[in-house]
Amino acid sequence: MRTVPSIIHLDMDAFFAAVEQAAKPSLRGKPVIVGGLGGRGVVSTASYEARRFGVHSAMPMAQARRLCPNAAFLSGRFDAYRQNSEIVMGLLRERSPLIEPLSLDEAFVDLEAGPYGPALAAAGPGEGAQLVLAVAEDLRADIVERTGLTASVGAAGSKLMAKIGSEQAKPDGLVLVEIGSERAVLSPMPVRALPGIGPATEQALRRAGLTTVADLAEAGEAELVQLLGRAHGTGVYLMATAQDDRPVVADRDAKSVSVEDTFEVDLADRERILHEIDQLAARCVRRLRATGRSGRTVVLKVRRFDFSTLTRSETLRAPTDDPGVIAETARRLAAQVDTTGGVRLLGVGVAQLADFTQEDLFAQAAQAARAEAGAEAAEAAEAVGEPAAAEEGAAEPEAPELRRWSPGQDVVHEELGAGWVQGSGVGRVTVRFETPESGPGRIRTFPIDDPLLRPSGALPLRPQV
């Protein structure tokens, strides 16, 4: 057991929504909801202003609109979130090389492994706790200075209690759980406060008369195993009695990379389904390459009209990051699934990740064969004076297409400068022109294909001094 509460858990406050508020002065202090904006979209993050109306993550977006109709509903800007995450993780690495990222906005840090380790080892429990508090406060201040965002931090002698501390600290706070006080802190809490206890487990415990963490500890391991099963019951008992010796593990390695889309209208056309699979494969490869990895197993996920979900997978001869190979494999997997009733969701993923590639020549050959067939059809049509049918792999003339603008998207106007899309429809797009360091900006409306308006990268982060 540690003698100093040297493990910290950092959790950014309403991260996606907070990034949007930091970049868009007109949204500060107002409800902001980020997520899928389609009919089947769900909330990814809600600002604290929106949470007062009962909006929370994973809620259907339609319900969020009913609860908080005056909120700003944004589709999200992953690049901006990643930029801010990289800054935060960099600040954590200045405190210790031993960091366990859990997501873009959450991580454990072991301060004993960093530059403060010798001082913590030499300090008594009281002095060590004060040093940890000082380090955590400096960290939170640096995050505000560098990003304009706030974070909640818990510090304790274990990962469990550090996580409990950060939950208690929300929003924008710091809670240190002193060594030896863990049971006293946990006992009065409801059972849902423990990680891994969801609604179903809570109901099973409630039926047995167990509503607080103290009740769980008093019930004992044997009763919890009888109620919840061996693994879950033992795990719950260990948490209820504050027993957690898990180390902070650096660079948690992803086991797979995947993307998926839920469609507002079920897809029934086979060619449209295959087209969406190609698009998903391309997006999956972009994520895969961003991690510098390749993968050997391609996974296709299909949720049909009746909500039945099927997965199919194929393991290649060697790892690849070729979008054509992955798309061709996913197409083969799609042939194994009956989609005649319609498809609600599609997903493409890659597993068995590796650090090198060796292309699948069979998949490449199939891709080449499709392209060759398209070329032959074009030649035959030309020979009889007919236009060639559009085949996948054959070049198609570009048709004029109206731009699509997403709420929250960063744009730049050649005359008016940087701004973001508030909304679009009926051939018009509305833009608010402001930057992170400006006040709330003015609003202008343009034709949806205005030549002076174009998408841009994320609005700049807070200037460095």
N, C-alpha and C positions, 0 to 999 in steps of 0.2 A: 504494500500500500504506500502511496505517496504521502509525504509529510507536508507538501506544499501544493496548493490548488493550481498546478502548472499546466493543465489542459484547458484550452479555451475553445469554445464553439462560437463561431461568428455566423450570423444570419442577417442578410441585408433586408431592410424593411420594405415590404411590398415592391420587390425589386423592379419588375418590368414597368409597373405603373409609375414608380418613383423616377425611373430613368426618363420616362415621357414628361413628367412634371418638371424635372430639372432642365430638360431641353426646351420646354414650351412654357414660357412664363405665364401665358393666359390660362394654363391649367392648374397652376399652383393653388392649393387650398380647395380645389374642386374635385368632385368624384370622377375618377378615371378608371375605365375597365378595358383590359387588354385581352384579346382572345380571338377565336374564330367568329366572324361576323355573319356567316351564312345561317340558314334556318336550322342547321344541326350543330352549329358551333357551340363551344363551351368556353367558360371564363378561364383564362390562364392566371391572371393576377388582377385583383381589385385594390385600388388605393384605400387607405383607411377612411377617407371621406365616403367612399362607396360602401365600405363594410358596415357603416352605421345604418344603412338601409337593408342589411341582411344579405348583401352580395358576397359570395366567397368563391374561391377557386374550384374548378370542376363543376360548377353550376351551369346548367344549360343557359346559353346566351339569351334565349327568348325569355326565360324567367328573370334574368338580370335586368332586361329592358323593362319588364313590368314593375320590378321593385324600385328601380332607379332610372326612370325614363330621361332625366335631364343630365345624365352622366355623359362624358366624352367616351365614345366607343371606338377603340383603335385596334387595327389588325396586328400591330407589333412590328418591331424592327430588330431582328436578331443580331445584325451587325453591331448596332449600338449597344445592345445588352452584352455582347461578347467584349467589346472595347472596354466597357466599364468593369466587367468581370476581370479582365486581364490586369487592370490597374489595381483592383482590390487584392487579387492573388499575389501580385508583385509586392504590395505592402505587407502581406502576411509573410512572404519569403524573407523580407528584411528582418523579421522577428525570429524566424526559425526555418531551417530547410525541411523540417518534418511536418508536412502539411497533407491532410487528407481531404481533397475536394469532394463534396457530395453532389454538387450541382454548380451552375454558374454563380449562384449567390450564397453558397453555404459551404463551410469547411471547418474541420477540426485542426488545431495547431498544438504541438507539444513544445512548450517554451523551454523545457529542460534540454532539448537537443540543439538549441540555438545559442546566440551570443550571451543570453542571460543565464545559461545553464550553470556556470561556475558560481555566480552570485546567488542563485536560488539554492544550490547545494550547500553553500556556506551559511545561508541565512536561517534563522530560527523560523518556526511556523508563522509567527506574527509578522516578522520582517519580510518573509517570503510572500505572504499574502499581500502586503502593501506594495511590494515590487510588481507583482502580477497585476494589481489594480492600476498602477501607474502605466505599465506597458499597454494594457487594454484601453485605457483612456486616451493615450497618445495615438494608438491605432485608430480609434474611432474618430479622433480629431483629424488625422491625416486623410482618412477616407472622405470626410466632409470637404476638406480643403481641395482634394484632388478631383472629386467627382460631383460634389454637391449633394451626395446621398447620405443617408443615415444607416447605421447598422446596430443591431442588438447583440450583445456579447454575454455569454455565461462562462465563468471560470470555476473549475472544480478539480478534484483529484481523480476523476474518471470521466469518460466520454458521456456516460448516461447523465451524470449530474451536471456536466457542462451544458448539455442539450436542454435539460430541465431549466437551468439558469437562464439561458438565452430566451426561452419561451416566457419566463417570468419577467424578463427585462423588456419585452416588446411593448410599444415601439421605442426605438432610440434610447436604450438604456443599457445598464451594466449590472449584473448580479454575480456576486462571488459566493460560492457555497463553501464554507469553511470545513476543513478536514475534521471529521468526527460529528458533524451536524447533519449528515446525509439522511439518516432515518427520521430525524425530527422534521426535516424539510419535506420529505416524501409523505409521511404518515397522513396528514390531513387532506392530501390531494385526491381528487376523484380518480378512479381507475383509468379513465381515458387519458390522463396525463402521461401515462407510461407509453413509450414508443411501441408500436406494434399492436396495441389494443384498439381495435376498431369497433363499429357499432355492433357487429354480431357477437364478438367476444364480450363486450360490455353487457349485452342482454343476457348472455349465459351466466355471467358472474352476478348480475343483478338478481336473476331468478334464484340464485343460491344465497342471496342476502349479502353479497360482497359489493360494496359501493365505493369504498375508499382504499387507498394503498395500505393503510394500517390493517384493514380487514383482510387483505390478501396475505400480508405477512403473518397475521395471527392464524389464518386458515391452515397454513403450512403447505409444504411442497406436495405431499401425498394427495391432499384434497384437490389442489389445483391440477395435478396430473390427471386425476379422475374426471375432472370437469372439462379439461381442455386438451387432453392428450399428453403423451410423454414430453415431446420436444417443446411445445408451446407452454405447457404447464410449468415445466422446469424453468424455462426462460422468464416467465412472468414472476415466479417466486424469487429468482435471483434479482430481478429488477426491484421488486417490492422491498427487498431487504438490502438494497443499495450495493449489491455485489456485482462489480463490473471491473474486470482487469484487462479489457481489450486494449491493445496498443493503438496508437495513431499510426496508420499505415500510409506511407507516401505514395503518390502517383497511382491511385486505384486505376487499374487497367480495364478499359471497356472490353466486354466480351463480344459485343456486336454493334453494328451501326445500322439504323433503319429509319425509314420515313413512311408516312401513311397519310391518306386523305379520306375524309368523309364527304360524300357528295350530297348536295341539296336534293337532287332528284336521282333515284336509282338508275344505274346504267344497265341498259338491256342490250345495246348494240355491241356485238363481239369486237368489231374493229375499234370502236371507241374505248372499250375496255383495254385492248392491247395498246392503244395509243397512250392511255393513262399509265399503264405499266412501264412503257418506255420513258415517260416523263419522270416517274418515281425512281426508276433505275438511275437516270441521269442525276437527280437530286441526291440519291443515296451515295453515288460515287463522289460527288463534290464533298460531302461530309467525310467520306472515307479518306479521300486524298488530303483533306484538311488535317487529319490526324497522322498523316504520313504512313498509313497502313494499307494493306490489301486483305482480301478474305477468300476463303475457300468454299464456304457453304452459302448458297443463295436461298433465301426464304421468301415465299410469297404468302401473304395474308389476305383472305377474302372474307368479308362479312356480307352475307346475302340478304335479300329482302326480308326474310323471316328472322333476322338477327342471328342465325346460325353462323358461327365463325369457323373457317377452315384454314389450316396452314399446310403448305407443301414445301419441301426443301430438296435440294440436290447438291451434293458435294462434288466439286470439280477435282480434276487431277492435281491441280496446284493453285495457290492463291493468285488472285487477279484484282486489278482495279480498273479494268477496261469496261467502259459503259456499254459497249456493244455486246461483250460476253455476258455481262450481268443481265442486260435486257433480254438477250436471246434465251438465257436460262430461265428467267422469270416467265417468258412466253411459253416455254415448254411446260412449266409447272401449271400455268393457267389452263393448258389443254386438259389437265387432269381434273378440273373443277367444273361442275355443272353450274352455269351462270344464267340459264334461260329465264329464271324468275326475276332477275335483276340483281345488281350489286350495289350495296350501300357504302362499303368501305373497301379500299385496296391499300396494301402496304408491301413494300419491297425492302428486304434487309440482307445484310451480309454478316456471317458469323465465322468462327474459327479464324480470327484475325492473325496476320503475320506482318513482318517487316520487309517482305520482298514479293515480287510477282513473277509468274510464269504463265504466259497466255494460254487459254484453252483453244487449241486449234480447231476443234470440232465446232465450237460455238462460233468462232470467227468464220469458219467455212460456211456455216448455215447463213450467217449474216451476209457474206459475200454472194451466196447463191440467190438470196432474195434480191440483192441489188442487181445481179446479172439478169435475173428474170425480168425485172423492171426495165432494164436497158433493152432486152430482146423485144419486149412488148412495144416499146417506143419505136424501135427500128421497123417492126412489122407494120405498125400503124402508119409510119411515115411512108412506107413502100406503097400503101394503097391510098395515100392522101388523106388519112383520118387523123384527128388529134389523139395523142396517146392518153390512155387512162392513167390516172394518178396512182402510182404504186409506191409503197413504202420503199425508201432507198433511192427513188427517182427524184430529180430536181423538179420542184413545182414553182410556177410563177408566183411571185409575191403579190398578194392581193392587198389593196389598201385596207387598213385596219385601224379603228379608233383606239386611242390609248385607254388603258384602264388605270384608274387612280385609286389607291387604297387609303382609307382614313388613317392619318398619322404618318403617311409616307413623306420623306424628305424630298423637297423639290427646290429648284432654283429658277428664277426668272431673269432673263438677260438684262432687264432694265431695273427690276425691283429687288433683286437679290434673293437671299435664302428664305425659305419658309416651309410650311408643311400643309398637307391636304386635310381640310376639315371634312370634306364630303364631295361627292360627285353624283351626277344623274341628269337625265334628259339633255345630254349633250353639253353639260356645263361642269366645271370643276371649281370648287371654292378653296382658296388658299389663304392662310394667315401668315403674314410675313413677320417673323420674329426669330431671335436667336437666344441662346441660353443667357447671355449677358444683357439683353435688351429688356425693356418693359414689354407688356402685352402689345402685340403688333396689330397692324391694320389688316382688314379682310378685303380680298378682291376676288371677283369671279371672272373666269375666262372660258372661252370655248374649249371643249375637251381636247381638241387637237391644236391648240394655240402653239405656233412654231417657236415662240419665245420661252415657253415653259418646258422644262425637262426634269426627269428624276435626277436626284443627286445622292451622294453618300450621306451618312449620318451627319446631323448637325454637330459642329465641333464640341468637344468636351470643354470643361472649365479651363481657361487659360492657365498655363503653368508660370509660376513666379520664381 
